[in-house]
Amino acid sequence: MLSIKISKSCQCNECKKEENEHHNRCKGCICDTLRKLQPQTEVDVFLDSGQVLEDVQFINLNNRTCCAFFVDLETEPGSTLIVDCQKISAIRIEAD
């Protein structure tokens, strides 16, 4: 009997191209900065709307959805803030 192994993800050149496009989907200097930022770095986030998220910890950035994840250990312990990195106008990285 012939055994066929089925791969869960396609390995063709077009699909690989799409993966690279996803990596670059989130545009702007803030998204680029968050890609390089170490997890658990404390930052202040200034949103396009004028709202400021103070003293939050960066968790990670999802390159496919552009969602940046933060936690606020002071005001709302245990909660996660999810922000579109393209809607952030500035971040301030807390000095050690």
N, C-alpha and C positions, 0 to 999 in steps of 0.2 A: 504494500500500500504506500502511496506517495504522500509524504507529509509536507504541508505548506505552512510556512511561518508567516503570519500576518503582522505587519508592523502597525503600531497604533498611530504613528505620524508619518506623513508622506516625506520622502527624501528627494523629490524631484527639484530641479533648479528653480522652477516658478515658486514653489512653496518656501524654499530657502530664501528667495528674494523677498517674499512677503514677510518672513520673520525679521529680516533686516529693516524693512520699511516700518514694521511695528516698533522696532527699537528706536527709530528716529521720528516716530509719530508725534511725540510730545515736544513741541517747539518752545523755544525761548530760553533766556539765560537762567531763569529760576529752575525750570525743569532740568537743564543741564547741570546746575549746581547741586540739585537734590540727588541726581544720579551718582554724584561723587561724594556726597555727604555721608559720614559714618553714622550708622544707626545709634540711637540714644544721645545724639547731639542735641543740646538745648538751644532752641531758637525762638524768636518772635516772628510771627507770620503776618504780613500786611496784605489783606485781600483787596482786590479791585473795588469792592463795595465800600471800602473805608474801614471795615471791621478789622480789629487787631486781635490775634490769638497770641497772648503773652506767655512766655515761659513754658512752651510745650516741647516735648521730646519727639524728634523725628524718628519714625520707625522704618519706613521704606517707601519706594516709588514703584508703582506698577507701570511699566513702559507700554503696555497694551492699552490701558484705560486712562492713563495720565493721572490716576488717583494717587495722591500723596497721603500717607497715613501718619498721624501724630497722636500722642497721648498727652493728656493734661493731668499730671500727677497731683497738682495742688487743688485746683477748683473742682474737677470732676474725676476723682480717682476711679480707675477701672473703665473709663469710657475712651472710645477711639474717635478721633476727628478725621474725616476723610475729605480732602480738598482737591479739586482739579488744579494741578500745578500750573496750568495755563491761566488760571484766575488769580494767581498770586502776583502782586505787583512788586513785592520786596520781601526779603527775609533778613533778619539780623541774627548772626551766629554769636551766641553768648561766649565771651572770653572766659578762659579757664582761670 
